[in-house]
């Protein structure tokens, strides 16, 4: 077997075909990242500017018994940014089962890249971070037979076994689920009313897209400075991400909280668009518009992220933001809520979700290794 750096159109086509065929053959998950990879390969994303972006795959050779020569066994994208200098990332990892040797070859390539950038502070490999936390964090570590929600990873359990077999360290994340949102926050009504009288709330304004995208970027950069793996975003990065999301979600999928004229917090949610896509496919605009015409109802909403400036975290503002989101979720017609991942050591966010949600849901894992 041999490792191939993806450099030309034919290799890119082969890389994407493997991914597409793999999802189809598994028939369990929706591929949330196929079209993002198309944009990365096309050099269309601003956030990868001035970054190392190296797609690779390991293919079978003539001596690999039971495999056709040139068949892809595993693949991924090595990514490194000076904004997160310690880490080389292995993003968008996919593999066939029983390919430990191929994954070790991938790790050998990672080790060579870490050594190449050691003088710049690079010393660790992280697996499961897709360039930036806004584009994905973690491999699925539970509920492997369920369809994944929009923006969440979906992968079989053997992916995780590959990296555990290589003695990687593990960082865990959890999501939460609420089975019925009607009346869910009634017991917090008094504090929510008090907060509604103190702060003002409004939805994202698409007519003032650049201005409101700047608010989103500034709040993210201020709220998540202590978040593991987070690094500061440029507003151009978020504008290109938000333009993609607003192909599907509505203005009130982002809600800002203001103390007077000062933005102090936000929450982002959207319907779980993966309910519109069949297992084994890549989610795209065709699913959204086809099902929009057919009138298919999405039952679950995804609370993707919320952030509150540090000096406001003790005020209860996250509860008021959640109440704002819940009202809009109900108007959309959703009656269930799933949260995105939360790092297990994030005590405040986990305590908040335990208070407003029914139960823990899916588990995710990030792998790290010093090379």
PAGU-936365 format. One line per 8 residues: number of its first residue (from 1); their letters; for each residue z, y, x of C-alpha. Coordinates in steps of 0.5 Angstrom, whole numbers, plus 500, padded with zeros to 3 digits. Layout:
<rs>
NUM> A> Z/Y/X  ...
</rs>
This chain:
<rs>
1> XXXXXXXX> 500/500/500  499/507/502  501/514/500  496/519/498  496/527/498  493/529/492  488/534/494  481/534/490
9> XXXXXXXX> 479/533/483  478/526/483  485/525/486  488/530/481  484/526/475  487/519/478  494/522/478  493/524/471
17> XXXXXXXX> 490/518/468  496/514/471  501/518/467  497/518/461  496/510/461  503/509/463  506/513/457  501/510/452
25> XXXXXXXX> 503/503/455  510/504/454  509/507/447  516/510/447  516/517/449  512/523/448  509/526/455  512/534/455
33> XXXXXXXX> 509/535/462  502/533/462  499/540/460  504/543/465  501/539/470  494/541/469  496/548/470  500/547/476
41> XXXXXXXX> 494/543/479  489/549/477  494/554/480  495/557/474  502/558/474  506/564/477  512/561/479  509/556/484
49> XXXXXXXX> 506/562/488  509/562/495  512/555/494  510/548/497  507/544/491  505/537/494  503/532/489  502/525/491
57> XXXXXXXX> 501/518/489  503/511/492  497/506/491  496/499/492  492/496/498  489/489/499  495/486/501  499/487/495
65> XXXXXXXX> 499/481/491  498/482/484  495/489/484  488/492/485  487/495/491  487/503/489  492/502/483  497/507/483
73> XXXXXXXX> 504/504/483  508/511/483  507/518/483  511/525/483  510/532/486  514/535/492  516/542/490  520/547/495
81> XXXXXXXX> 522/554/494  525/559/499  529/561/493  533/554/493  532/553/500  537/547/501  533/542/497  526/539/497
89> XXXXXXXX> 525/537/489  521/530/487  519/533/480  515/529/475  516/522/478  513/516/474  512/509/476  511/502/474
97> XXXXXXXX> 516/497/474  518/493/480  515/498/485  521/499/490  517/498/496  512/504/493  518/508/491  521/507/499
105> XXXXXXXX> 515/510/501  515/516/497  522/517/500  519/516/507  515/522/505  520/526/502  524/525/509  518/527/513
113> XXXXXXXX> 518/534/509  525/535/509  525/534/517  519/539/517  523/544/513  529/543/516  529/550/520  529/553/514
121> XXXXXXXX> 535/550/511  532/544/507  536/538/508  537/535/501  532/531/496  533/532/489  530/528/484  529/530/476
129> XXXXXXXX> 529/538/477  522/540/475  521/546/480  526/550/476  531/548/471  527/552/465  522/547/466  527/541/466
137> XXXXXXXX> 533/537/469  535/530/469  532/523/468  534/520/462  540/515/463  541/513/456  538/512/449  532/509/453
145> XXXXXXXX> 528/506/447  528/513/443  523/518/442  525/524/447  525/531/444  521/537/445  522/539/453  527/533/454
153> XXXXXXXX> 525/527/459  523/520/457  523/515/461  525/507/462  532/505/465  528/502/471  527/509/474  534/510/475
161> XXXXXXXX> 535/504/478  530/505/484  534/511/486  541/508/485  538/502/490  537/508/495  544/510/495  543/517/492
169> XXXXXXXX> 548/521/489  549/522/482  550/529/478  551/527/470  549/532/464  550/531/457  547/533/450  550/533/443
177> XXXXXXXX> 548/532/436  550/535/429  547/530/423  548/536/418  549/543/419  550/545/412  557/548/412  558/546/420
185> XXXXXXXX> 561/553/422  565/554/415  572/553/419  570/559/424  568/564/419  573/569/420  572/570/427  564/570/426
193> XXXXXXXX> 565/575/421  569/579/426  564/578/432  558/580/427  562/587/426  563/588/433  556/586/436  549/587/433
201> XXXXXXXX> 544/581/433  536/581/433  530/577/434  525/577/440  520/582/438  513/579/440  510/586/439  514/589/445
209> XXXXXXXX> 513/582/449  514/585/456  520/589/454  524/583/450  521/578/456  525/583/461  531/582/457  531/575/457
217> XXXXXXXX> 530/574/464  535/579/466  540/576/462  538/569/465  539/572/472  546/575/470  549/569/466  547/563/470
225> XXXXXXXX> 548/565/477  553/560/478  549/554/475  548/549/479  540/549/481  539/555/478  535/561/482  533/568/480
233> XXXXXXXX> 527/568/476  521/574/476  520/577/469  512/574/470  515/567/471  518/568/464  513/571/461  508/566/462
241> XXXXXXXX> 513/561/460  515/564/453  507/565/452  506/558/452  513/557/447  511/562/442  504/558/441  509/554/437
249> XXXXXXXX> 516/557/436  517/564/432  520/570/434  527/568/431  527/562/436  530/567/441  536/572/438  539/577/443
257> XXXXXXXX> 546/580/442  548/587/443  554/591/445  552/598/443  545/598/447  547/593/452  544/586/452  550/582/453
265> XXXXXXXX> 548/575/450  542/570/447  541/564/444  534/560/444  532/554/439  526/551/436  524/546/432  523/539/435
273> XXXXXXXX> 516/539/435  516/532/438  517/530/431  510/532/430  507/527/436  506/520/436  510/516/442  506/515/448
281> XXXXXXXX> 502/521/447  502/528/451  504/533/446  499/539/445  497/544/440  493/539/437  499/536/434  502/542/432
289> XXXXXXXX> 496/545/428  494/538/425  501/537/422  502/544/420  496/543/416  499/537/413  505/540/412  510/535/415
297> XXXXXXXX> 517/537/415  521/537/422  528/535/421  531/537/427  532/543/431  533/544/439  538/549/441  535/550/448
305> XXXXXXXX> 540/555/451  545/560/450  548/565/455  553/570/455  555/575/460  561/573/464  565/579/462  564/577/454
313> XXXXXXXX> 565/570/455  572/570/452  570/574/446  568/568/442  560/571/442  557/564/443  560/562/436  557/568/433
321> XXXXXXXX> 550/567/437  550/559/434  552/562/427  545/567/428  541/561/430  544/556/425  542/561/419  535/561/422
329> XXXXXXXX> 535/554/423  536/552/416  531/557/413  526/553/417  528/547/414  531/543/419  538/540/417  540/537/424
337> XXXXXXXX> 541/540/431  540/537/438  543/541/444  539/541/451  543/538/457  549/541/459  552/539/466  558/535/465
345> XXXXXXXX> 562/539/470  561/545/465  567/545/462  566/552/457  559/549/455  562/542/453  568/545/450  564/549/446
353> XXXXXXXX> 559/544/444  565/539/442  567/544/437  561/546/434  557/539/434  559/532/431  558/528/437  556/527/444
361> XXXXXXXX> 548/524/444  544/523/450  546/522/458  541/525/463  542/524/471  540/528/477  539/524/484  541/527/490
369> XXX> 540/525/497  541/528/504  535/526/509
</rs>
